[in-house]
């Protein structure tokens, strides 16, 4: 009889030990979730194509390097679904809404052109705009290939 009681006591103690272990595990898990929620959020930098120190004047949307695309893309589909016409006054921009009319000024020579956004791009780091061949020719960008330009939104 005494032996049976000892066996029962040991079983009860073992059961309490397992319960305590499971309980401490759940408390640990709960505290982990609580303290992880208190951790600061990661900081992400917004990708900018222009220098941080460069101030934009009133009406100017963006200043940066522009390039052009021509013959190799002629008659291919643009991002908005229409065919690319290298002789039309259009451009590609990464974020501006399709159909937005912008004034692009070549800062090297002061020439400007009005274009409509109909494509996405450029996908070359450091560039902000891809002009059609006709628009690039009008502002003197064809010979150099790239130039520093100023973008002003005329009509959304």
DAJORA-V53991 format. One record per residue. N is the residue number from 1. SS is DSSP state (H for helix, E for strand, C for the rest). PHI is phi in radians with two decimals (NA if undefined). OMEGA is omega in degrees with one decimal (NA if undefined). Layout:
{{N SS PHI OMEGA} {N SS PHI OMEGA}}
This chain:
{{1 C NA 179.5} {2 H -1.07 -179.5} {3 H -1.14 178.9} {4 H -1.10 178.5} {5 H -1.12 178.0} {6 H -1.09 179.0} {7 H -1.10 178.5} {8 H -1.13 178.3} {9 H -1.08 178.9} {10 H -1.12 178.6} {11 H -1.11 178.7} {12 H -1.12 179.3} {13 H -1.09 179.1} {14 H -1.12 178.0} {15 H -1.11 177.2} {16 H -1.13 179.1} {17 H -1.12 179.1} {18 H -1.18 178.8} {19 H -1.12 179.1} {20 H -1.12 178.6} {21 H -1.12 179.2} {22 H -1.12 179.5} {23 H -1.09 179.4} {24 H -1.14 177.3} {25 H -1.10 179.8} {26 H -1.17 176.1} {27 H -1.13 177.6} {28 H -1.05 179.3} {29 H -1.08 -179.9} {30 H -1.08 178.8} {31 H -1.12 177.7} {32 H -1.07 179.1} {33 H -1.14 -178.7} {34 H -1.11 -176.8} {35 H -1.30 176.8} {36 H -1.22 177.4} {37 H -1.23 -179.6} {38 C -1.51 -178.9} {39 C -1.18 179.6} {40 C -1.18 179.1} {41 C -1.26 178.6} {42 C -1.17 -179.9} {43 C -1.70 178.4} {44 C -2.03 177.1} {45 C -1.55 176.9} {46 C -1.39 -179.8} {47 C -1.21 178.5} {48 C -2.10 -179.9} {49 C -1.70 178.3} {50 C -2.04 -178.1} {51 C -1.15 -179.2} {52 C -1.10 -175.7} {53 C -1.41 -175.8} {54 C -1.30 -179.6} {55 C -1.59 178.9} {56 C -1.65 177.2} {57 C -1.41 -177.3} {58 C -1.05 178.2} {59 C 1.55 -179.6} {60 E -1.48 -179.0} {61 E -1.56 -174.1} {62 E -2.76 174.4} {63 E -2.24 179.9} {64 E 3.11 -176.4} {65 E -1.60 177.3} {66 E -2.06 175.0} {67 E -2.35 178.7} {68 E -2.39 174.6} {69 E -2.32 -170.6} {70 C -2.36 -167.1} {71 H -0.96 -175.5} {72 H -1.15 180.0} {73 H -1.88 -176.8} {74 C -1.02 -179.5} {75 C 1.23 172.6} {76 C -1.51 180.0} {77 E -1.31 174.9} {78 C -1.59 -177.2} {79 C -1.14 179.5} {80 C -1.58 173.2} {81 C 1.79 -180.0} {82 C -1.49 178.7} {83 E -1.38 178.1} {84 C -1.32 176.5} {85 C -2.03 -176.3} {86 C -1.20 179.5} {87 C -1.75 175.9} {88 C -1.64 179.7} {89 C -1.63 -179.0} {90 E -2.28 179.1} {91 E -2.67 175.2} {92 E -2.07 177.9} {93 C -2.37 -175.7} {94 C -1.26 -171.8} {95 C -2.15 -177.8} {96 C -1.14 -178.2} {97 C -1.17 176.9} {98 C -1.04 179.7} {99 C 1.59 179.0} {100 C -1.16 177.5} {101 E -1.67 -179.3} {102 E -2.28 175.0} {103 E -1.80 -179.2} {104 E -1.93 -179.4} {105 E -1.99 174.9} {106 E -1.34 -175.6} {107 C -1.32 178.2} {108 C -1.35 -176.1} {109 C -2.20 177.5} {110 C 1.44 179.0} {111 C -1.28 -178.6} {112 E -2.41 -179.7} {113 E -2.61 175.2} {114 E -1.72 -179.4} {115 E -2.33 178.8} {116 E -2.04 179.1} {117 E -1.35 178.0} {118 E -2.38 -176.5} {119 E -2.61 176.5} {120 C -1.86 -179.4} {121 C 2.54 -5.9} {122 C -1.32 -179.2} {123 C -1.88 174.7} {124 C -1.92 -176.9} {125 C -1.05 177.7} {126 C 1.65 178.8} {127 E -1.87 -176.8} {128 E -1.96 -172.8} {129 E -2.68 170.4} {130 E -2.05 179.6} {131 E -1.66 171.7} {132 E -1.22 -178.3} {133 H -1.02 -177.5} {134 H -1.09 179.9} {135 H -1.18 178.8} {136 H -1.12 179.6} {137 H -1.15 -178.1} {138 H -1.14 -179.4} {139 C -1.76 174.7} {140 C 1.35 -177.2} {141 C -1.76 -173.3} {142 C -1.18 -177.5} {143 C -1.18 -177.7} {144 C -1.51 -179.7} {145 C 1.58 176.5} {146 E -2.44 177.1} {147 E -2.81 176.0} {148 E -1.40 -176.2} {149 E -2.26 174.7} {150 E -2.03 179.4} {151 E -1.93 174.3} {152 E -2.17 178.2} {153 E -1.42 179.7} {154 E -1.67 179.9} {155 E -2.56 178.9} {156 C -1.28 NA}}
